[in-house]
Amino acid sequence: MELEFTKMHGCGNDYIYVDGRKMTEILQNNADKGKKKAELVRRLSDRHFGVGGDGVIFIHPVPESMAGELGEPVDFEMEMYNADGSRAEMCGNGIRCVAKYVYDKGWTDKRNISVVSCGKIKYLELYVENGKVASVKVNMGEPVLKAADIPVISNREEVIGGELEVDGKTFKMTCVSMGNPHAVIFVEDGHILTGPDNEAGDAFGKDMVEGIGSLIEKHPRFPKKTNVEFVNVLDRKTVQMRVWERGTGETFACGTGACATAVACILNGLTEDEVTVKLLGGELNIAWDREKNVVFMTGPAETVFEGVTDTGK
């Protein structure tokens, strides 16, 4: 059967967006809907044999009847999958594109909407130019610092500047959840900081991100695996970040990772409470209102192209 899709990206973090109602129709007679959907996600995400992307996001209007279950009325649901077919809790770049999708396609004319993902509700403000959404500000909620809730195994209640042994080396990390787990590791002068004295380690580049990031993602201290951010602080208001995303690999950007990075920078006394995070695919503005304990993310959302694909048998 044929399935319409829209390819979109936020700072180069690209996903394939699908009307979830259409997917529900396609899968209604399938005996194992979960397996079929995961297979489709992997195929669509393949950059050589599929559409190509960091994953697939299905978008559903939320009926008013679900307000009681969610605790309040919610406009849309974001059902997100990583490129390997695994379900993910949240994507900051992805949720901005969800806002652009529903507004540009006429699903809503509101410029303030709510989106739920894995039971967590986010509130979005849409900035419209020439009738289309150009950028979105997202209330990402409270950063989670309690180790057990991230989750990360630790003998400390919070992991701020804690140590992690990987491949015979000890790295400094700060752990934060923004609805999904993150391990933030700082670099200095282009080199990762390792060991108790923060001596310079491996170069801040693709080999390091892939080599160390992939090991940290699956480290036994992270029961649900983790995203890994490598961060170079340029000044009190600007940082550079590369990311290894759980279930996908290195991506051009990660919105929740940028939020976790800003929180980690502030906790370690490295930046102000509002920072520009420079990513491979663009820039995000992240602000942590510590009085309200809420993180705000503002950044672009862009449509690349639309198409139709065969879902297979």
Phi, psi and omega per residue, in radians:
M1 nan 2.671 -3.109
E2 -1.540 2.538 -3.127
L3 -2.346 2.162 3.078
E4 -1.383 2.529 3.140
F5 -2.530 2.847 3.041
T6 -2.261 2.190 3.079
K7 -1.565 2.192 -3.108
M8 -2.397 2.822 3.063
H9 -2.593 2.688 2.983
G10 -2.168 1.907 -3.099
C11 1.007 0.593 3.099
G12 1.503 -0.122 3.059
N13 -1.437 1.680 -2.913
D14 -1.792 2.433 3.103
Y15 -2.358 2.833 3.060
I16 -1.764 2.165 -3.045
Y17 -1.871 2.329 -3.036
V18 -2.335 2.424 2.999
D19 -1.129 1.935 -3.052
G20 -1.059 -0.457 3.127
R21 -1.154 -0.633 3.123
K22 -1.186 -0.684 3.141
M23 -1.175 -0.646 3.100
T24 -1.076 -0.717 3.107
E25 -1.099 -0.751 -3.110
I26 -1.130 -0.630 -3.053
L27 -1.604 -0.024 -2.980
Q28 -1.041 -0.513 -3.136
N29 -1.828 0.195 -3.127
N30 -1.538 2.294 -3.068
A31 -1.173 -0.579 -3.114
D32 -2.210 1.441 -3.047
K33 -1.096 -0.695 -3.130
G34 -1.092 -0.776 -3.138
K35 -1.153 -0.739 3.139
K36 -1.098 -0.751 -3.125
K37 -1.146 -0.736 3.116
A38 -1.093 -0.714 3.104
E39 -1.087 -0.756 3.136
L40 -1.123 -0.721 3.123
V41 -1.039 -0.818 -3.133
R42 -1.082 -0.715 -3.111
R43 -1.208 -0.787 3.141
L44 -1.131 -0.631 -3.070
S45 -1.301 -0.359 -3.096
D46 -1.048 2.169 -3.064
R47 -1.396 -0.151 3.117
H48 -1.820 -0.700 -3.047
F49 -2.010 0.002 -3.137
G50 -2.204 -2.758 3.090
V51 -1.226 -0.739 -3.141
G52 1.702 2.115 3.115
G53 3.112 3.011 3.101
D54 -1.421 -0.015 3.112
G55 2.750 -2.927 -3.123
V56 -2.284 2.423 3.105
I57 -2.165 2.120 3.084
F58 -1.677 2.344 -3.074
I59 -1.978 2.253 -3.111
H60 -2.199 2.309 2.900
P61 -1.146 2.500 -3.127
V62 -1.760 2.062 -3.138
P63 -1.166 2.643 -3.137
E64 -1.051 -0.440 -3.114
S65 -1.133 -0.312 -3.134
M66 -1.531 -0.052 -3.091
A67 -1.019 -0.691 3.133
G68 -1.130 -0.718 -3.136
E69 -1.157 -0.673 -3.104
L70 -1.527 -0.262 3.140
G71 1.644 -0.153 3.128
E72 -2.977 2.791 3.074
P73 -1.135 2.437 3.127
V74 -2.315 2.490 -3.045
D75 -1.375 -0.849 -3.020
F76 -2.478 2.718 3.025
E77 -1.950 2.410 3.078
M78 -1.939 2.010 -3.140
E79 -1.893 1.808 -2.935
M80 -1.866 2.436 3.081
Y81 -2.275 2.430 3.025
N82 -1.272 2.927 -3.100
A83 -1.081 -0.430 -3.130
D84 -1.496 0.082 3.110
G85 1.599 -0.045 3.138
S86 -1.436 2.573 3.136
R87 -1.353 2.449 3.096
A88 -2.108 2.679 -3.045
E89 -1.403 -0.672 -3.001
M90 -2.789 2.642 3.018
C91 -2.530 2.052 -3.109
G92 -1.141 -0.749 3.085
N93 -1.195 -0.662 -3.132
G94 -1.134 -0.709 -3.074
I95 -1.223 -0.524 3.053
R96 -1.143 -0.684 3.115
C97 -1.209 -0.558 3.036
V98 -1.024 -0.769 3.124
A99 -1.066 -0.752 3.121
K100 -1.133 -0.730 -3.132
Y101 -1.014 -0.912 -3.030
V102 -1.242 -0.533 3.125
Y103 -1.358 -0.864 -3.085
D104 -1.114 -0.534 -3.136
K105 -1.564 0.040 3.069
G106 1.390 0.297 3.073
W107 -1.226 -0.425 3.122
T108 -2.641 2.708 3.008
D109 -2.013 0.130 3.139
K110 -1.382 2.561 3.109
R111 -1.823 0.060 2.979
N112 -2.315 2.009 -3.074
I113 -2.283 2.903 3.055
S114 -2.110 2.507 -3.114
V115 -2.341 2.308 3.122
V116 -1.880 2.452 3.060
S117 -2.475 2.130 -3.118
C118 0.917 0.682 3.064
G119 1.470 -0.104 -3.127
K120 -1.793 2.282 -3.067
I121 -1.761 2.322 3.065
K122 -2.054 2.630 -3.091
Y123 -2.035 2.251 -2.972
L124 -2.147 2.447 3.022
E125 -1.974 2.154 -3.029
L126 -1.710 2.296 3.071
Y127 -1.854 2.016 -2.977
V128 -1.856 2.365 3.055
E129 -2.279 2.215 3.135
N130 0.928 0.695 3.063
G131 1.420 0.025 -3.134
K132 -2.212 2.613 3.091
V133 -1.256 2.220 3.127
A134 -1.813 -0.643 3.128
S135 -2.644 2.879 -3.043
V136 -2.481 2.410 3.007
K137 -1.822 2.234 -3.069
V138 -2.067 2.242 2.954
N139 -1.402 1.809 -3.042
M140 -1.491 -0.022 3.083
G141 1.446 -2.870 -3.080
E142 -1.428 2.387 2.991
P143 -1.266 2.405 3.124
V144 -1.674 2.140 -3.096
L145 -1.962 -0.310 -3.129
K146 -1.162 2.154 -3.023
A147 -0.947 -0.755 -3.078
A148 -1.147 -0.439 -3.083
D149 -1.610 -0.210 -3.072
I150 -1.220 -0.853 -0.104
P151 -1.743 2.599 2.982
V152 -2.489 2.353 -3.134
I153 -1.321 2.141 -3.100
S154 -2.744 2.669 3.045
N155 -1.576 0.119 3.080
R156 -1.984 2.617 -3.136
E157 -1.156 -0.644 3.079
E158 -2.242 2.587 3.132
V159 -1.919 1.632 3.120
I160 -2.135 1.895 -3.050
G161 1.221 0.498 3.119
G162 -1.382 3.014 -3.095
E163 -1.880 2.543 3.106
L164 -2.415 2.155 3.137
E165 -1.605 2.155 -3.120
V166 -2.426 2.190 3.054
D167 0.914 0.721 3.082
G168 1.420 0.063 3.132
K169 -2.128 2.697 3.120
T170 -1.934 2.156 -3.112
F171 -1.935 2.593 3.033
K172 -1.532 2.287 3.133
M173 -2.480 2.686 2.991
T174 -2.148 2.257 -3.036
C175 -1.868 2.329 -3.110
V176 -2.490 2.509 2.952
S177 -1.967 2.331 3.004
M178 -2.041 0.740 -2.994
G179 1.704 -0.260 3.011
N180 -2.557 2.711 -2.988
P181 -1.384 2.502 3.114
H182 -2.411 2.443 2.996
A183 -2.050 1.993 -3.065
V184 -1.754 2.185 -3.117
I185 -2.131 2.262 -3.069
F186 -1.609 2.591 3.053
V187 -2.120 2.887 -3.139
E188 -2.530 2.251 -3.107
D189 0.935 0.691 3.082
G190 1.399 0.145 -3.139
H191 -2.228 2.471 3.110
I192 -1.206 2.571 3.115
L193 -1.644 2.256 -3.131
T194 -2.278 2.778 2.999
G195 1.281 2.964 -3.058
P196 -1.133 -0.431 -3.121
D197 -1.765 0.152 3.106
N198 0.996 0.715 3.091
E199 -1.242 2.699 -3.115
A200 -1.185 2.403 3.132
G201 -2.060 -2.304 -3.065
D202 -1.182 2.702 -3.137
A203 -1.119 2.581 -3.137
F204 -1.442 1.427 -3.085
G205 -2.640 -3.037 -3.049
K206 -1.041 -0.748 -3.113
D207 -1.089 -0.703 3.126
M208 -1.195 -0.766 -3.123
V209 -1.078 -0.815 -3.134
E210 -1.216 -0.757 -3.069
G211 -1.216 -0.874 -3.115
I212 -1.436 -0.717 -3.103
G213 -1.042 -0.740 -3.120
S214 -1.150 -0.570 3.123
L215 -1.296 -0.713 -3.138
I216 -1.182 -0.671 3.135
E217 -0.875 -0.749 -3.030
K218 -1.823 0.247 -3.130
H219 -1.081 2.439 -3.095
P220 -1.063 -0.267 3.101
R221 -1.303 -0.172 3.127
F222 -1.976 1.661 -3.052
P223 -1.026 -0.509 3.124
K224 -1.937 0.411 -3.018
K225 1.092 -3.121 -3.118
T226 -2.702 2.713 2.916
N227 -1.453 2.638 -3.075
V228 -2.249 2.190 3.109
E229 -1.942 2.339 3.043
F230 -1.925 2.105 -2.897
V231 -2.204 2.267 3.064
N232 -1.981 2.020 -3.128
V233 -1.422 2.020 -3.106
L234 -1.507 -0.721 3.036
D235 -2.799 -3.007 -3.044
R236 -1.189 -0.221 -3.106
K237 -2.185 0.072 -3.055
T238 -2.490 2.312 3.063
V239 -2.338 2.741 3.069
Q240 -1.954 2.423 -3.064
M241 -2.435 2.441 2.908
R242 -2.139 2.615 -2.983
V243 -2.367 2.441 2.953
W244 -1.892 1.962 -3.055
E245 -1.618 2.347 3.091
R246 -0.973 2.189 3.065
G247 1.429 -0.019 -3.106
T248 -2.303 -0.773 -3.041
G249 1.929 -2.855 3.138
E250 -1.213 2.343 3.085
T251 -2.144 2.918 -3.118
F252 -1.283 -0.340 -3.129
A253 -2.896 2.791 3.041
C254 -2.602 1.989 -3.087
G255 -1.159 -0.830 3.102
T256 -1.139 -0.575 3.096
G257 -1.155 -0.669 3.085
A258 -1.135 -0.676 3.086
C259 -1.129 -0.809 3.121
A260 -1.081 -0.665 3.118
T261 -1.099 -0.804 3.134
A262 -1.069 -0.768 3.120
V263 -1.072 -0.770 -3.140
A264 -1.117 -0.707 3.112
C265 -1.073 -0.777 -3.119
I266 -1.160 -0.762 -3.140
L267 -1.082 -0.565 -3.141
N268 -1.594 0.134 3.070
G269 1.221 0.470 -3.030
L270 -1.702 -0.394 -3.091
T271 -2.469 3.025 2.989
E272 -1.300 -3.135 -3.079
D273 -1.389 -0.161 3.052
E274 -2.233 2.221 -3.067
V275 -2.396 2.700 2.950
T276 -1.682 2.176 3.123
V277 -1.796 2.016 3.137
K278 -1.557 2.124 -3.109
L279 -2.025 2.969 3.125
L280 -1.042 -0.537 -3.056
G281 -1.828 0.060 -3.130
G282 2.646 -2.776 -3.075
E283 -2.250 2.561 3.051
L284 -2.210 2.505 3.024
N285 -1.714 2.166 -3.122
I286 -2.144 2.267 3.112
A287 -2.282 2.299 3.081
W288 -1.889 1.892 3.040
D289 -1.411 1.687 -3.019
R290 -1.278 -0.409 3.091
E291 -1.166 -0.735 3.105
K292 -1.611 -0.188 -3.103
N293 0.996 0.888 -3.140
V294 -2.281 2.403 3.101
V295 -1.815 2.306 3.092
F296 -1.978 2.382 3.109
M297 -2.145 2.270 3.087
T298 -2.206 2.283 -3.137
G299 -2.961 3.068 -3.061
P300 -1.389 2.845 3.005
A301 -2.479 2.253 -3.053
E302 -2.353 2.511 3.022
T303 -1.624 2.329 -3.141
V304 -1.664 -0.985 3.077
F305 -2.889 2.937 3.083
E306 -2.142 2.725 -3.131
G307 -2.897 -3.043 3.110
V308 -2.292 2.382 3.125
T309 -2.277 2.813 3.094
D310 -1.564 2.244 -3.125
T311 -1.392 -0.128 -3.112
G312 1.472 -3.067 -3.090
K313 -1.344 nan nan
